[in-house]
Every structure is written in C-alpha cells, then in structure tokens.
Amino acid sequence: ISAGNASRYGFTVSSYTPDQTSDTLDPMNSAGTHTVIQFPAGQPSGTYQIKADASSATADTAMIIQYYSSSNVQLGSITDSSSYRLGDLVVASAVLFDGSTPVQGATISATAATLVPMTASVGNYQLVSQQSLSSTRTLYSYTAQITNNGNDAANVSAEVSSSNPNIAVVDSIVVFGDVSGGSSATSLNTFSVELPNTATFDPSALSWKVYTPSPAASFALIDSGTYDAAPGDGIYTGTFTPSTAGTYMVYFTATGISNSGVPFSRTTTASFNVSSPLARLGTFSDSASYDNNGMISSVNITATLNVQVAGTYRLSLDLQASNGKRTQAAASAQLSTGTQQIVLVFPYSSLLQLGTDGPYTEAHARLTLAGSDVTLADYIENAGSTQAYTQSSVSKGALALTGPYSAAGVVTGSGPTFDLLRVSIGIYSAAASSCDWSAALTDTAGNMLTFSSGNGSIPSGSSSITLDFNGNILAQSIDGPYLVKNFGIHCGSAQVLAYTVFQTQAFTASQFTFVPSDYTLAVQASPDPAPAGSSFVFRIYATASGPFSDRINMAVSGLPTDAAANFNVPTILGFGPSYLTVTTSGDTPPGTYTLTITGTSGSLSHSVTATLVVANQ
C-alpha cells in the first residue's frame, strides 16, 4: 500500500509537516514529515510492516510509529496509594469503558514485580568497538563482567553512571542473565561512553547499581469485588501483598467483547513504591499539665512506637473538636531501635482555639524519618480520642484567643453590596494593654486573597478585636467560604500566633462592591491674578479608586505665549499631590487662559481645567 495505490484498496495515505505551534507532546506534532495511513473497515488483523526509504537521509533519522485505534474501548489503572510499607495490602483497580459505557464481563489480570538490589561487583571492561563521532569526540562500547557475591540470581541487569564530567554514559543498561552465587558472568550486551579525544577512559569513575527482578506476583481483578463500588460499573479490583521493598510496576491486561460485539485486548500499567519498615505507631495516651491556679496549661499526647531503623523521627498530630475545628502539634526525637515514645504538647492557647469541650479526636498521626529525603514511616488516620477536657478548665495565660469568631459584610457606601468584610475575634487578656494585630484572608485551599491589620487598647478580661478586609478585592476573587489565617496579636511581651483561626460562612464574590481600578484629578488651589513676568502655582491632586496604584504621568496644555510649565512631581505614584508652576515672561500678553492638565496611566487618561489670569501692568 502506497500513496499511489491506497485508494484502490480502501486505504487513505496522506503526508504533512506540522508547524509545531501546539504545546502537546504528541509525536504527530514533532518536527519532520508525517505520514498518516488510515485502514479501511474490515481490514484483517495481523502484523503489518512499514518500510521507509532512507536513501536520501544525510544523518541518523528517528522513525516513530504510533497506532491509533478507532475503537472506543479504553483501559485505565490505579492503585489506592502511591507508597506502601512491607506488609501493607495493595488494592489495584482497572477502569474499563467503551466510550462512556462500562464494559462488563471482561477478563482482567495483573502482574506486579520490582527490581531488587543485589550484592555484586562489576569490572573487567573489554573494548568491543569505537566510533568517531566528530573531530573531537569518540564513542566507545564495552562489555563488563559481574561477580555475584550473594545467592543465585536470575535475569540480572545493571545500570552504570559516571562521576567524571568527561565521560558521558550513552547506553547505561547492561544485561547479564542468570548468575550463580559466587560466580562471574560477562554482559550479554555493551554499554557505551562518549569521550573527548583528548581524554582517556577512567574505569574508576564508573559506579554500578545491580538488580534482579523479584518473583512476579500475578492476580486477577474482578467486577464487584470487595473493594469495588457496584456491579457493572466498569471498575475491576484485585489485591496483593508485596514481599520485597522497591519500586513496583504493575502490568494490566484486559480482554473481552466490546459493547458493539467486537473482541478487544488492552494493556496498561501503574507503579508504586514499597519501603522497608522504619517504625510503627502504636498506642496513644493523653494527660494534662496544670499551672499554679490548677488550670490546664497543656494537654500532652504520648505516642508509643516500635522503631526498626534508628534515626531522627518527626511526629505530627491533629486534635479535632466536635465543631470541626482542629489544632496541630509536632515533635522530633532521635530514637534508637525498639519501643520508644514521642510526646506532643498542645498548649492552652491551642486548646482554647478549639472552642468547645472534649473529648477531642486524635487525627492524622504522621511519622516521618529525616534524612536526605523525608520518608514517611507510618500514618494513622484516627489514633483515638482524648479525655473529656472542658474549656472552662483551660488556663488562659496572659493572652489567648477564646472566641467567639464571626464575619459580616459591611456597607460603607451607597450599597447594597458590601464594601468590607468585618471579622470579629474574641480574645482574653490578663491585663489592659495596647496591642497590634493582623491576619490574612485566604480561600479554602490557603491561597492568599487579602490582608488586614489593626491596633488599639484592649481591656483586661474577655473582649474582641476586629479586622476589615477590602471588599473590592473580594469582589474580584472567588466565592467563599474564606479562612482567617496567619493571625498574630502582640500586647507588650505577650503574643498569640495562630495558623488558622476560623472559616467564614459562604459569602459570594458578587455580594461585595466592585470598584474599577481608576483615578481622578482635581485642582485644589489656584493662584490669584498677577502681571506678566510672574509665576503661578496650582496644586493638583490624584485620588485612586479600587486597587489602582500605577504611575500617572502629568502634562499641561493651553499655556500663554512666552510661558513655561513645570510639575514638581511629574509622575504621581497611585495618588497624591503635584504642584504645577507656570512662569510667564514680560512679553506674555495679559488675558485669561484655560489650562488643561492631563494625567495618563497606560490606557487611562483624565483631565481637569484651571484658569490662569495674567493681569495688566
């Protein structure tokens, strides 16, 4: 089948060169000439060959062949986590659809395996070939010899890397096949390195990682299994328990009959990581510490864990109240192997932020091991509950957030939309004090929307403070609810910091007043009449509206003859005054002149007029 005879057999053959303006990674958009061959309906299944005439090629040329099926049957796959520990159960799911309709009755199997590092040494490199790449560089290909220092291993492979910048590894994977324990074997293929002609090959610069595949685990996936939602939903699930640590690849194969009655076969893959046990979280217990007045100064959570690998561990835990509010504490400790403990301290200020009595749920316990990479050692979604601590028994210290918390829209203009979002925060202070406070307003994902600050005197005992957030900014943001975050209040030496204070109700952006970004100009002072030869000073003021803060370039027109003008601030930044001085000469004719004063900022331009009177001598 060629372009010349394609139509005779029902094929379509067309060629094109893409303009490469698309951002997709589809090979059909890459540089080069592309030929599309469309098969006719009913074309027999089998193996087809594609021949390319490369006689006119002047350099090595890549050839990419990709098959696009007209069938709507598609197979996807996923595992219930991206990382596991040895002993965890892996739940694998395959999703099989014919267009938007689930495919039922298919047979889906999966095979999972990982590469296991092995104890071996690689060396005794033998040069097989060399090729001059240019006048300055040469490609060398070598075999390598492996010595297995461990047990018998099958399908052994190794990957080489270089620490010498002059040695560029080109083909890095070599295969040795089966290698008995204590024996040596020569690689079945070669690895290649590229060197400058002025450099010599330095074997000591090479380092190797040697692997053997773990025994493959095969399992079936069924529709409406234990972990499947419902029969006939196109979701097939299966499970297996990894026996070796490493990065696993799972190969899924699905066969069956499509909804249109055509046999199909589909494959897909998924990957995940399995780590060796580092440490396991065990039991959690809680107790309270008290101040001199018998009030709770902190609740202390003690976590017992079993450590398999010594190191520095960090444990974080949330306390969640029945009203949905939560607070978090974390602690790190250098732990040796065996049964160990980490204590988390929730101070009174954190307990008061919960705003309601216990018991509190111990949630999201996360244990990590510090190192070059932070590694998750264990995680428990729900670690239990604390005792029923009461808010009235918690110390308030010198300064504390106590609630209540509220948010309300405020109209300061003509309405009916809100110009401000006013937040009220209940606090307790042991003594009257002068304080400063601030907080950010974010969306529920934590993205910053706006910021507000305030200051003032607060009395001793319970009171509240307010923060006003710009409604014009919220009018141009997303709908609520919003989070009041990154709060801080400082009263002398006492301070309280809170990552998240509370969540507002679900305001919408349309409830707030939108003020376009703009500015206005006004002449605030004009000079009295004066004879020719005098100077006249006008005070011009720019007022910003909305979020406007750009530069305003000032200019004036309409000057009398033999007069010059000067702005003391030729460019106003956002808002503020600029003084225009008009200097006349003795030859300036007497009269009344209308000056046009213009401020320009990008596409915005506004003008005002002023009157200049040059009097008779």
C-alpha positions as CSV (number, residue, x, y, z in Angstrom):
1,I,0.0,0.0,0.0
2,S,1.5,3.3,-1.0
3,A,0.1,6.8,-1.7
4,G,-0.3,5.7,-5.4
5,N,-2.5,2.7,-4.9
6,A,-4.0,3.4,-1.4
7,S,-7.5,4.4,-2.7
8,R,-7.8,1.2,-4.8
9,Y,-7.7,-0.9,-1.6
10,G,-9.7,1.4,0.5
11,F,-6.8,3.0,2.4
12,T,-6.0,6.6,2.8
13,V,-2.4,7.8,2.8
14,S,-1.5,11.5,3.4
15,S,1.6,13.3,4.5
16,Y,2.1,16.7,6.2
17,T,4.7,18.7,8.0
18,P,3.5,20.3,11.3
19,D,4.0,23.9,12.2
20,Q,5.0,22.9,15.8
21,T,2.8,25.6,17.4
22,S,1.0,23.1,19.6
23,D,2.1,22.6,23.2
24,T,1.1,18.9,23.1
25,L,3.7,16.1,23.4
26,D,2.0,14.1,20.7
27,P,4.7,12.6,18.3
28,M,2.5,13.7,15.4
29,N,3.3,17.3,16.3
30,S,7.1,16.8,16.4
31,A,9.4,18.1,13.7
32,G,9.7,16.2,10.5
33,T,7.4,14.8,7.8
34,H,4.5,12.7,9.0
35,T,2.5,10.1,7.0
36,V,-0.9,9.0,8.2
37,I,-2.2,5.7,6.9
38,Q,-5.9,5.0,7.6
39,F,-7.0,1.4,7.4
40,P,-10.4,0.6,5.9
41,A,-13.1,-1.1,7.9
42,G,-12.9,-4.8,7.9
43,Q,-9.1,-4.9,7.3
44,P,-7.8,-8.3,8.6
45,S,-6.0,-8.4,11.9
46,G,-2.3,-9.4,11.9
47,T,1.2,-8.0,11.8
48,Y,1.8,-5.2,9.3
49,Q,5.2,-3.9,8.2
50,I,6.1,-0.3,7.3
51,K,9.0,0.3,5.0
52,A,10.8,3.7,4.9
53,D,13.1,4.8,2.1
54,A,16.1,6.4,3.9
55,S,18.3,6.6,0.8
56,S,18.2,10.4,0.8
57,A,18.9,10.8,4.6
58,T,22.1,12.7,5.3
59,A,22.2,11.9,9.1
60,D,20.8,9.5,11.6
61,T,17.0,9.9,11.5
62,A,14.4,8.7,14.1
63,M,11.4,6.9,12.9
64,I,8.3,6.8,15.2
65,I,5.3,4.6,14.5
66,Q,2.2,5.0,16.6
67,Y,-1.1,3.2,16.2
68,Y,-4.4,5.0,16.9
69,S,-7.3,2.7,17.3
70,S,-10.8,3.8,16.2
71,S,-12.2,1.6,19.0
72,N,-13.7,3.5,22.0
73,V,-12.6,0.7,24.4
74,Q,-10.1,2.2,26.9
75,L,-8.4,0.7,29.9
76,G,-7.0,2.8,32.8
77,S,-5.5,1.7,36.1
78,I,-4.6,3.0,39.6
79,T,-3.6,1.7,43.0
80,D,-5.1,3.0,46.2
81,S,-1.8,4.7,47.2
82,S,1.5,5.7,45.6
83,S,3.6,4.3,48.5
84,Y,3.3,1.3,50.8
85,R,5.2,-0.4,53.5
86,L,6.1,-4.1,53.6
87,G,3.1,-6.0,54.9
88,D,0.5,-3.5,53.5
89,L,-2.2,-4.7,51.2
90,V,-2.2,-3.1,47.7
91,V,-5.6,-2.6,46.2
92,A,-5.3,-2.3,42.4
93,S,-8.2,-1.0,40.2
94,A,-8.7,-1.2,36.5
95,V,-11.3,1.0,34.8
96,L,-12.7,-0.4,31.5
97,F,-15.1,1.7,29.4
98,D,-16.4,1.6,25.8
99,G,-16.8,5.3,25.3
100,S,-18.9,6.4,28.3
101,T,-20.4,3.0,28.9
102,P,-18.8,0.4,31.3
103,V,-17.6,-2.8,29.8
104,Q,-18.9,-5.8,31.7
105,G,-17.7,-9.4,31.7
106,A,-14.1,-8.7,30.8
107,T,-11.2,-10.8,32.0
108,I,-8.5,-8.6,33.6
109,S,-5.3,-9.9,35.1
110,A,-2.3,-8.1,36.6
111,T,1.4,-8.9,37.1
112,A,3.5,-7.0,39.6
113,A,7.3,-7.1,40.1
114,T,10.1,-4.9,41.3
115,L,13.9,-4.8,40.8
116,V,15.8,-5.9,43.9
117,P,19.3,-4.6,44.6
118,M,21.9,-7.4,44.9
119,T,25.4,-7.6,46.3
120,A,27.8,-7.8,43.3
121,S,30.8,-6.1,41.8
122,V,31.2,-5.0,38.1
123,G,34.5,-4.5,36.3
124,N,36.9,-6.1,33.8
125,Y,35.7,-3.9,30.9
126,Q,36.6,-5.1,27.4
127,L,36.5,-2.7,24.5
128,V,34.3,-4.1,21.7
129,S,34.1,-1.2,19.3
130,Q,34.8,2.5,18.9
131,Q,33.2,5.1,16.5
132,S,34.4,8.6,15.7
133,L,31.5,11.0,16.3
134,S,33.4,14.1,15.3
135,S,36.9,15.5,15.0
136,T,36.9,16.0,18.8
137,R,34.8,13.1,20.3
138,T,34.7,9.3,20.1
139,L,32.1,6.7,21.2
140,Y,33.5,3.5,22.9
141,S,31.5,0.4,23.6
142,Y,32.5,-2.1,26.3
143,T,31.4,-5.4,27.8
144,A,31.5,-5.8,31.6
145,Q,32.0,-8.7,33.9
146,I,29.9,-9.2,37.1
147,T,30.8,-11.1,40.2
148,N,27.8,-12.3,42.2
149,N,28.8,-12.1,45.9
150,G,25.3,-13.3,47.1
151,N,22.9,-16.1,46.2
152,D,21.9,-17.3,42.8
153,A,20.1,-14.6,40.8
154,A,18.1,-14.7,37.6
155,N,17.7,-12.0,34.9
156,V,20.4,-9.8,36.4
157,S,20.9,-6.3,35.0
158,A,23.0,-3.3,36.0
159,E,22.9,0.4,35.4
160,V,26.2,2.4,35.1
161,S,26.8,6.1,35.8
162,S,29.9,8.3,35.7
163,S,31.3,10.8,38.2
164,N,33.7,12.2,35.6
165,P,32.2,15.0,33.6
166,N,34.4,14.0,30.6
167,I,32.8,10.5,30.5
168,A,29.3,10.7,29.1
169,V,27.4,7.4,29.5
170,V,25.2,6.8,26.4
171,D,23.9,3.3,26.8
172,S,23.7,2.7,30.6
173,I,21.9,-0.6,31.0
174,V,23.7,-4.0,30.6
175,V,22.1,-7.4,31.0
176,F,23.9,-10.4,32.5
177,G,21.2,-13.1,32.5
178,D,21.3,-15.7,35.2
179,V,24.3,-15.6,37.5
180,S,25.0,-18.2,40.2
181,G,26.1,-17.2,43.7
182,G,29.9,-16.8,43.9
183,S,30.4,-16.9,40.1
184,S,31.1,-14.3,37.4
185,A,29.5,-13.6,34.0
186,T,30.1,-11.4,31.1
187,S,27.4,-9.0,30.0
188,L,25.2,-10.1,27.0
189,N,25.3,-6.5,25.6
190,T,27.5,-3.5,25.8
191,F,27.4,-0.1,27.5
192,S,28.7,2.9,25.7
193,V,30.6,6.0,26.8
194,E,31.4,9.2,24.9
195,L,34.8,10.8,25.5
196,P,36.8,13.8,24.2
197,N,39.7,12.7,22.0
198,T,42.0,14.4,24.5
199,A,40.7,12.3,27.4
200,T,41.4,8.7,28.4
201,F,38.9,6.1,29.8
202,D,39.0,6.0,33.6
203,P,37.2,2.9,34.9
204,S,37.3,4.1,38.5
205,A,34.8,6.9,37.5
206,L,32.1,4.4,36.9
207,S,29.6,3.2,39.5
208,W,27.0,0.5,39.2
209,K,23.6,-0.5,40.6
210,V,22.9,-4.2,40.1
211,Y,19.4,-5.6,40.2
212,T,17.5,-8.8,39.9
213,P,13.7,-8.9,39.5
214,S,11.6,-10.1,42.4
215,P,9.3,-13.0,41.8
216,A,6.3,-11.8,39.8
217,A,3.0,-11.7,41.6
218,S,0.0,-12.4,39.4
219,F,-3.6,-11.7,40.5
220,A,-7.0,-11.3,38.9
221,L,-9.2,-8.3,39.0
222,I,-13.0,-8.8,39.2
223,D,-16.0,-6.6,38.9
224,S,-17.9,-6.0,42.1
225,G,-15.1,-7.3,44.3
226,T,-14.5,-6.5,48.0
227,Y,-13.2,-3.0,47.1
228,D,-15.5,-2.3,44.1
229,A,-18.4,0.1,44.4
230,A,-21.1,-1.7,42.4
231,P,-21.5,-4.5,39.8
232,G,-21.3,-3.4,36.2
233,D,-19.7,0.0,36.9
234,G,-16.6,-0.7,34.7
235,I,-14.3,-0.9,37.8
236,Y,-12.4,-4.1,38.4
237,T,-10.4,-4.6,41.6
238,G,-7.8,-7.0,42.9
239,T,-5.3,-7.2,45.7
240,F,-1.8,-8.5,46.6
241,T,0.7,-8.1,49.3
242,P,4.3,-7.2,48.2
243,S,7.0,-9.3,49.7
244,T,10.0,-7.1,48.7
245,A,10.7,-3.4,49.1
246,G,11.3,-1.4,45.9
247,T,9.5,0.4,43.1
248,Y,6.9,-1.8,41.6
249,M,5.4,-1.8,38.1
250,V,2.0,-3.5,37.6
251,Y,1.1,-4.7,34.1
252,F,-2.7,-5.0,33.5
253,T,-4.2,-6.9,30.6
254,A,-7.9,-6.8,29.7
255,T,-9.7,-9.0,27.1
256,G,-13.3,-9.3,26.3
257,I,-16.1,-8.3,23.9
258,S,-16.9,-4.6,23.4
259,N,-20.4,-3.3,23.8
260,S,-20.6,-3.3,19.9
261,G,-19.7,-7.1,19.9
262,V,-16.1,-6.8,18.8
263,P,-13.3,-8.7,20.6
264,F,-10.6,-6.5,22.2
265,S,-7.4,-6.6,24.1
266,R,-6.0,-3.7,26.1
267,T,-2.9,-3.2,28.3
268,T,-1.9,-0.5,30.8
269,T,0.5,0.0,33.7
270,A,0.6,1.5,37.2
271,S,3.5,2.0,39.6
272,F,4.1,2.4,43.3
273,N,6.8,2.3,45.9
274,V,7.2,-0.2,48.7
275,S,9.5,0.7,51.6
276,S,11.0,-1.5,54.3
277,P,9.5,-0.9,57.8
278,L,11.1,2.0,59.6
279,A,8.9,2.5,62.6
280,R,5.3,1.7,63.6
281,L,3.0,3.8,65.6
282,G,1.3,2.0,68.5
283,T,-0.8,3.4,71.3
284,F,-1.7,7.0,72.2
285,S,-2.4,8.3,75.7
286,D,-3.0,11.8,77.0
287,S,-2.6,13.7,80.2
288,A,-2.8,17.3,81.3
289,S,-0.3,19.7,82.9
290,Y,-1.6,22.4,85.3
291,D,-0.5,25.9,86.3
292,N,-0.3,27.3,89.8
293,N,-4.0,28.1,89.8
294,G,-5.0,24.5,89.0
295,M,-5.9,25.3,85.4
296,I,-4.8,23.2,82.4
297,S,-1.7,24.7,80.8
298,S,-1.3,21.9,78.2
299,V,-2.5,18.5,77.1
300,N,0.3,16.1,76.4
301,I,-0.2,13.2,73.9
302,T,2.3,10.4,74.4
303,A,2.7,8.1,71.3
304,T,4.4,4.7,71.8
305,L,6.1,3.3,68.7
306,N,8.2,0.4,67.6
307,V,11.4,1.6,65.8
308,Q,13.1,-0.8,63.4
309,V,15.6,1.8,62.0
310,A,17.3,4.2,64.3
311,G,17.2,7.9,63.3
312,T,15.5,11.3,63.9
313,Y,11.8,11.0,63.7
314,R,9.1,13.7,63.5
315,L,5.6,13.0,64.6
316,S,2.7,15.4,63.9
317,L,-0.9,15.0,65.1
318,D,-4.2,17.0,64.9
319,L,-6.7,17.4,67.7
320,Q,-10.1,17.8,66.2
321,A,-13.1,19.0,68.1
322,S,-16.8,18.1,67.6
323,N,-17.4,21.5,65.9
324,G,-14.9,20.7,63.2
325,K,-12.1,22.9,64.4
326,R,-8.6,21.5,64.8
327,T,-5.2,22.3,66.0
328,Q,-1.9,20.6,65.4
329,A,1.3,19.8,67.3
330,A,4.6,18.2,66.2
331,A,7.7,17.0,67.9
332,S,11.0,15.4,66.8
333,A,13.3,13.0,68.6
334,Q,16.4,10.9,68.0
335,L,15.2,7.4,68.5
336,S,17.1,4.1,68.8
337,T,15.6,0.7,67.8
338,G,13.0,-0.9,70.0
339,T,10.0,0.5,71.9
340,Q,10.2,4.3,72.1
341,Q,8.0,7.3,72.9
342,I,7.4,10.8,71.4
343,V,5.4,13.4,73.4
344,L,3.4,16.1,71.7
345,V,2.4,19.2,73.7
346,F,-0.8,21.1,72.9
347,P,-0.5,24.4,74.9
348,Y,-3.6,26.1,76.4
349,S,-3.7,28.6,73.5
350,S,-4.2,25.7,71.1
351,L,-6.9,24.1,73.2
352,L,-8.8,27.4,73.5
353,Q,-8.8,27.7,69.7
354,L,-10.9,24.5,69.5
355,G,-13.7,26.5,71.2
356,T,-15.6,23.5,72.6
357,D,-15.2,20.8,75.2
358,G,-13.6,17.5,74.6
359,P,-13.1,14.7,74.1
360,Y,-11.0,15.5,71.0
361,T,-10.2,13.2,68.2
362,E,-6.5,12.4,67.7
363,A,-6.4,12.6,63.9
364,H,-3.8,12.4,61.1
365,A,-0.9,11.0,63.0
366,R,2.1,11.2,60.6
367,L,5.5,9.8,61.4
368,T,8.5,10.6,59.2
369,L,12.2,9.8,59.2
370,A,14.5,12.7,58.5
371,G,17.4,12.3,56.0
372,S,18.4,13.4,52.6
373,D,14.7,12.9,51.8
374,V,11.9,12.9,54.3
375,T,10.5,9.4,54.3
376,L,7.0,8.5,55.6
377,A,7.4,5.8,58.2
378,D,3.8,5.4,59.3
379,Y,0.4,7.1,59.2
380,I,-2.8,6.6,61.2
381,E,-6.0,8.4,60.2
382,N,-7.7,8.1,63.6
383,A,-5.5,7.3,66.6
384,G,-8.2,7.6,69.2
385,S,-9.7,10.2,71.5
386,T,-8.6,12.3,74.4
387,Q,-10.3,12.6,77.8
388,A,-13.2,15.0,78.1
389,Y,-11.3,18.2,78.9
390,T,-13.5,21.3,79.3
391,Q,-12.8,24.8,78.1
392,S,-13.6,26.2,81.5
393,S,-10.7,24.2,83.0
394,V,-8.1,25.5,80.5
395,S,-5.8,28.3,81.5
396,K,-6.0,31.5,79.5
397,G,-2.5,32.7,80.4
398,A,-1.6,36.4,79.8
399,L,-3.2,36.4,76.3
400,A,-5.4,33.9,74.5
401,L,-7.9,33.5,71.6
402,T,-11.1,32.4,73.2
403,G,-13.8,33.2,70.6
404,P,-16.5,33.7,69.5
405,Y,-15.4,34.3,65.9
406,S,-17.7,35.9,63.3
407,A,-17.6,37.6,59.9
408,A,-20.1,40.0,58.5
409,G,-20.4,42.2,55.4
410,V,-20.4,46.0,56.0
411,V,-21.8,48.7,53.7
412,T,-19.9,52.0,53.9
413,G,-21.1,53.5,50.6
414,S,-24.4,53.6,48.8
415,G,-24.9,49.8,48.9
416,P,-26.5,47.4,48.5
417,T,-23.3,45.3,48.2
418,F,-20.7,45.1,50.9
419,D,-17.6,47.4,50.9
420,L,-15.9,45.5,53.7
421,L,-15.8,42.1,55.3
422,R,-15.5,42.7,59.0
423,V,-14.1,39.8,61.1
424,S,-14.5,39.8,64.9
425,I,-12.2,37.7,67.1
426,G,-12.8,37.0,70.7
427,I,-9.7,37.3,73.0
428,Y,-8.8,37.2,76.6
429,S,-6.1,39.5,78.2
430,A,-5.0,39.2,81.8
431,A,-4.3,43.0,81.9
432,A,-5.4,46.1,79.9
433,S,-2.8,46.6,77.2
434,S,-2.1,48.4,73.9
435,C,-2.0,45.8,71.1
436,D,-1.3,45.3,67.4
437,W,-2.9,42.5,65.4
438,S,-3.1,41.3,61.8
439,A,-4.3,38.3,59.7
440,A,-4.6,37.1,56.1
441,L,-7.8,36.1,54.4
442,T,-7.4,33.1,52.1
443,D,-9.6,30.7,50.1
444,T,-10.1,27.2,51.4
445,A,-7.0,26.0,49.6
446,G,-4.9,28.5,51.5
447,N,-4.3,30.9,48.6
448,M,-3.8,34.5,49.8
449,L,-6.7,36.9,48.9
450,T,-6.1,40.0,51.1
451,F,-4.5,41.1,54.3
452,S,-5.7,43.4,57.2
453,S,-4.1,44.8,60.4
454,G,-5.3,46.8,63.3
455,N,-4.3,48.3,66.7
456,G,-5.8,49.7,69.8
457,S,-6.2,49.3,73.5
458,I,-8.0,46.2,74.9
459,P,-9.3,45.9,78.5
460,S,-8.5,43.1,80.9
461,G,-10.7,40.1,80.7
462,S,-12.7,39.0,77.7
463,S,-13.2,41.3,74.7
464,S,-13.0,41.2,70.9
465,I,-10.9,42.8,68.1
466,T,-11.9,43.4,64.5
467,L,-10.2,43.3,61.1
468,D,-11.7,44.9,58.0
469,F,-10.9,43.2,54.7
470,N,-11.2,45.1,51.4
471,G,-14.5,44.2,49.7
472,N,-13.3,45.4,46.3
473,I,-10.6,42.7,46.3
474,L,-13.1,40.0,47.3
475,A,-15.4,41.1,44.5
476,Q,-12.7,40.2,42.1
477,S,-11.8,36.9,43.9
478,I,-13.6,33.6,44.2
479,D,-16.6,32.7,46.3
480,G,-16.2,31.8,49.9
481,P,-16.1,30.4,52.5
482,Y,-12.9,32.1,53.4
483,L,-10.2,31.2,56.0
484,V,-8.8,33.7,58.5
485,K,-5.2,32.6,58.7
486,N,-1.7,33.6,59.8
487,F,-3.1,35.6,62.7
488,G,-0.9,37.4,65.2
489,I,-1.6,39.7,68.1
490,H,1.1,41.4,70.2
491,C,0.3,43.1,73.5
492,G,3.6,44.1,75.1
493,S,5.6,41.0,75.9
494,A,2.5,38.7,75.4
495,Q,1.6,37.4,72.0
496,V,-0.6,34.8,70.3
497,L,0.0,33.3,66.9
498,A,-2.5,31.1,65.1
499,Y,-2.1,29.4,61.7
500,T,-5.9,29.2,61.1
501,V,-8.4,31.0,63.3
502,F,-11.7,30.1,61.7
503,Q,-13.7,29.7,58.5
504,T,-16.3,32.3,57.5
505,Q,-19.7,31.5,56.0
506,A,-20.0,31.0,52.3
507,F,-20.0,34.6,51.0
508,T,-20.1,35.1,47.2
509,A,-17.9,37.5,45.3
510,S,-21.0,39.2,43.9
511,Q,-22.0,40.2,47.4
512,F,-19.1,42.7,47.5
513,T,-18.8,46.1,45.8
514,F,-16.6,46.1,42.7
515,V,-14.7,49.4,42.2
516,P,-12.8,49.5,38.9
517,S,-9.1,50.4,39.1
518,D,-9.0,54.1,38.2
519,Y,-8.1,57.6,39.5
520,T,-9.4,61.1,39.4
521,L,-7.7,64.5,39.2
522,A,-8.7,67.7,40.9
523,V,-7.3,71.3,41.1
524,Q,-7.2,72.0,44.8
525,A,-5.7,75.5,44.7
526,S,-5.4,78.2,42.0
527,P,-3.3,81.4,42.2
528,D,-4.6,84.9,42.2
529,P,-4.2,87.1,39.0
530,A,-0.7,88.6,38.6
531,P,1.1,90.7,36.0
532,A,3.3,89.3,33.2
533,G,6.7,88.0,34.4
534,S,5.0,86.4,37.5
535,S,4.9,82.7,38.4
536,F,1.6,80.9,39.1
537,V,1.4,77.8,41.3
538,F,-1.5,75.3,41.0
539,R,-2.0,72.3,43.4
540,I,-3.2,69.2,41.6
541,Y,-4.2,66.1,43.5
542,A,-4.8,62.5,42.2
543,T,-7.2,60.2,44.1
544,A,-7.1,56.5,43.5
545,S,-10.2,54.2,43.4
546,G,-10.3,50.5,43.6
547,P,-6.9,48.8,43.6
548,F,-5.2,51.4,41.4
549,S,-1.6,52.0,42.3
550,D,0.1,52.7,38.9
551,R,2.1,55.7,37.7
552,I,0.3,58.8,36.5
553,N,2.3,61.0,34.0
554,M,1.3,64.6,34.2
555,A,1.2,67.1,31.3
556,V,-0.4,70.6,30.7
557,S,-1.6,72.4,27.6
558,G,-3.1,75.8,26.8
559,L,-0.2,77.9,28.1
560,P,0.0,81.5,27.1
561,T,2.7,82.9,24.8
562,D,6.2,83.1,26.3
563,A,5.3,80.9,29.4
564,A,6.8,77.7,30.7
565,A,5.4,75.0,32.9
566,N,6.9,72.6,35.4
567,F,5.5,69.9,37.7
568,N,7.4,69.3,40.9
569,V,6.2,65.7,40.8
570,P,5.9,64.9,37.0
571,T,4.8,61.3,37.8
572,I,2.4,60.6,40.6
573,L,2.6,57.0,42.0
574,G,-1.1,55.9,42.6
575,F,-2.3,59.0,44.4
576,G,-1.1,62.3,45.9
577,P,-0.3,65.9,45.0
578,S,1.8,67.5,42.3
579,Y,2.4,71.3,42.1
580,L,2.3,72.9,38.7
581,T,4.3,76.1,38.3
582,V,3.6,78.3,35.3
583,T,6.3,81.0,34.8
584,T,5.4,83.9,32.5
585,S,7.8,86.4,30.9
586,G,7.4,90.2,30.5
587,D,6.2,89.6,26.9
588,T,3.3,87.3,27.9
589,P,0.1,89.0,26.8
590,P,-2.4,89.9,29.5
591,G,-5.6,87.8,29.5
592,T,-7.5,84.9,30.9
593,Y,-6.2,81.4,29.9
594,T,-7.7,78.0,30.4
595,L,-5.1,75.3,31.1
596,T,-5.9,71.6,30.5
597,I,-4.0,69.4,33.0
598,T,-3.9,65.8,32.0
599,G,-2.8,62.7,33.8
600,T,-2.1,59.5,31.8
601,S,-1.6,56.0,33.1
602,G,-1.4,53.3,30.4
603,S,-4.8,53.3,28.6
604,L,-6.3,55.6,31.3
605,S,-6.3,59.3,30.8
606,H,-8.1,62.1,32.8
607,S,-8.0,65.8,32.5
608,V,-9.1,68.9,34.6
609,T,-9.0,72.5,33.7
610,A,-7.6,75.5,35.6
611,T,-7.8,79.3,35.0
612,L,-4.7,81.4,34.7
613,V,-5.2,85.2,34.7
614,V,-2.3,87.4,33.5
615,A,-3.2,91.0,34.7
616,N,-2.4,94.3,33.0
617,Q,0.7,96.1,34.4
